[in-house]
Amino acid sequence: YMAVPAILLFGLFFLYPLAQGVGISLTDSNGMTKPNFVGLRNFFDFVQDDRARSDVLNTILFALGSAPLLNALGLLYALFLDRNMAGRGIVRAAVYLPAVISPLIMGYIWYFILQPERGYLAHVLHSAGLGSLDANWLGDSSSALVVLVAVNVWQYVGMTMIVYLAGLQGIPEELYEAARIDGASKRAILGRVTLPLLYPSIKINVVTNIIGSLSVFEIIVALTDGGPGYATESLSLYIMRMLYGSFTGYSTAVALVLFVIILIPVLLFLRFTRQSEYEL
């Protein structure tokens, strides 16, 4: 009986909207007139759309660049700032601070920083005699996605770091002392003590970073708006544009595709980590 409220809330705020979304995705709804049932036509149209396939690739490439970097850098920051050192509280706050700022605002800030010839970065490069390095990073399809990944990692690495710090501070010091007494090296302690006991933190960070990276929206809107052309358009941005274009049924179908794209790596990772925990 204690689980009934949770089940009801889950059904009300997840299962019911999901069922509604599946129903709308099977129609030609435009949000205004009475929809007609079209079956799986929206999904077939999505598969045949070159722009949609390109957006899927952009979304996956962004996630492949962003999620691993967030976890690797977040863990390195946490290991470095978990030690007793002067000013570590200030450094922690400085690393975490960007994460509390709206990604849309942060994107606009970086947009003005990266503007060629007139941005702050261009001013610094020219002042240092490195004006040849100034380029239109956001207007070049070969570099725009890399810049988006870099800005996203810079903003959210602090959030990942905080989760890892919480996990590190929950590891008993006695385990480290016992490992050192047994003659374990720092590398062995990291691999045999620290990382296995950080599994809960790793799971939280990997899952949240996969979800956040695959559903990226605000930072792209602020920095490139999906350009140049559609070179950095993500599926989330594509869904929004289709919805505002009165293709409600089609955009809902694409949203369900994005849901599946997010769900697959999350489930695979959770299954892998569960097996690893059993082996430990």
N, C-alpha and C positions, 0 to 999 in steps of 0.2 A: 504493500500500500504506500510505503514511503516513496516509491519510484513513480507513482501515478502523476504527481504534478510535473515532474521532469519530462515524462513521456508525453503528457498533454502539451507542454510548451514546445517540445521538439516537433510534435506533429503539427502544431499551429504555425510555428515560425519557420519550419524547414520542409516537412513532408507535403503540407498543403500547398505552399507556394511552388514547390517542385512539380507537383501534379498539375497545378494550373499552368505552369510554364510548358510542360510537355503538351498539354492540350492546345495552347496557343501556337506552339511551334508546328502543329499539324494543320494550321489554317493559313489563309492569305490575309490575316488581319492587318489593317492599317491604323488601328486605334480610333477610327471614326465611324466607318460603316460596318454593317453586319458581316462577320467573317464567314468564309466558305471553307469547308474541309478540303484539304489538298493532299493529305497523306504525308509521304516523305519527300515531297517535291522540294521543300526548302533545304533539306539536307543534301539532296542531289545538286541543287543550284550552288550550294556552298562548295561542294567538292569540285565543281566545274569552273568556279570563279578563280581566275589567276590572281587577282588582288587578294582574295581571301587566303589562298594557299601561301602567298608571299607573307601575309600577316602572321600566319601560323609559324612560318620559319623565323620571322623577326622575333616573335614572342619566345620561341624556344631558344634561339640564340641569346637573347637577352637573359633568360633564366640560367642558361649554361654558363654565362659569364658572371652574372650577379650572385647567384646563390652560393657557389663554391668560394668566391672571394669573400663574401660576407662572413661565412663560417671560418675560413682560414684566418683572415685578419682579425676577426672578433676573438678567436681563441688566442692568437698571438698577443693582442692587447691585454686580454684577461690574464694570461700567464705573466706578462711583464708587470702589470699593475697590481698583481696579487701580492707582490713582495713589499716588505717594509722599506719605503723610500720617501724622501722629502718631497712634498708637493703632489703626492699621488692622487689626493682628493681633487685637486685642481685639474690635473690631467684627465682624470675620469670624467669630471663634469664637462671639460672641453670636448672630449670625444663623444660624449652622449648628447650634448646640447643640440646638434643639428637634427637629431631624431624627433625632438619635440616641436620642431617648426613644420608648418604645413609644407608638404612636398611641392605644392603648386607655387607657394611663395619662394621656396628654395630654388625651384626651377627657374623662376623669373630672375632671381638674383644671379644665378650662374649664366643665364642668357645674356645679361648685361656685362658680366665679367668676360665672357668668351666672344663678344662681338669683335670681328676683325677690324683693325685699324683704330677703333674708337673705344674698345673695351678696356677694362683695367689690366687684363693679362697682356693685351697688345701694348699698353703703355709701359708696363714693366719690362717686356721684352725689348722694346725700342730703347728704353733708358739704359738697359744693360748691353746694348750693342748687338742684340740678337734678333733684330727686326725680321731677318729672313725666316725665322721660325713662326712668325705670325701667319696664321692661315684661317680660312673660314671653316673651322672644325665642324660646325653644325650644318653647314651647307654642302658638305661633301659626303656623299652616300657611303664612302669607304671608311669614314671616321666618325660619323654621327652616332652610330650605335655604340661604338666604343666609348664615346664621351658620355652617353646616357648611362651606360653601365658604371663608369667611373664616378659620376655624380651620385647615382643611387647607392653605391657602396660607401662612398664618403659620408652620405647622410645617415645611413642606417647601421653602420658597423658598430656604433656605440650601443644600440639596442641589443645586438648580438653579444657584445662584450659584457653587458650587465648580466645577462642570463648565465654566461659562462663563469663570471665572477661569483655569482650566487652558488653555482655548483662547486666551484673550487673551495669556497669558504665552508661548505658543508662536509668536506673530506677531513676526517680526524687526523690531527698532526701525528698521532701515535703510529699510524700506518707509514708515514714518511720516515719517522725515526727508526722503525723496525726494518724498513728497507735499507736505510743507510747503514745500520748496524750489520746487516747481512752482506754489506759490500756492494750494493747495487749502484750503478752509475746513474747520473742525472737522466740520461736517455732511457735507461731501463726503468727508472721510477716513473718517467712520463708515460712510457708505453705499457707498463704492467700495473701501475697504481692509478695515476691521474686520469688517463683517458677512459679506462673501463668504468671508473666511478663517475665519470662525467656523462655517461650514456643518456641519463634523463635530460640533461641540458642540451646535449647534441641532438636528441630527437626533437625537442621543442624548437630549437633554432633551425634545423634543416627543414622541418615541416612548414614552419611559418615563413621561412625564406623562399621555399618553393612556391607556396601559395602567393606570397607578395610579388615575387618576380614574374610569375606567369600571368598575374592579373594587373600588371603595371599599367598605369593610366596617367596620373597627374604630371609626373616628371616629363613624359613625352609631350603632353599638351603644352606645357610651359616652355620647353626647350626647342622642340622641332615641329610640333603639331603634326607629327607623322611624316614630315618631309625629310630631305627633298623628294618631291613626288610622294610615293608611299614607302620610301626606303626604310623608315623607322616606325611605320604604323603598326600598332599592336592589335591583338584581337579585341581587347577591351575598347579601344578607340574606334575600331571598325564597328563594333556592336552599337556604340553610341550614335555613330553617324548613320547607320542603317535605321535605327529607331527614330531619329529626328527626320529621316527621309520618308517616314510613314510606312516603313517596311517592318511593322511590329512582329508579325509572325516569323519572318525571316530572321530578324535580329534575335528573337527568342531562341530560335533553333541554333544560331551561332553561339549564344550564351550557354546552351546545353552542351555544345561541342567543347567550349572552353572549360566547362565544369568537368567533363570527362578527361580532358587533357591535364587538368590539375590533379584530378583524383588518381590517375594511374601511377605517376611517380610517387605520390604520397603513400599509397597502399603498398607499392613495391618496397619503398624504403622502410616502412613500419614492419613489413614481413621480414626483411633482411635483418633488421636490428633485433627483432624478437628471436630469430634463430641464433644470432650472435650472443645474446644474453643467455640463452640456454647453454651455449658452448662454454661461456665463462663459468 
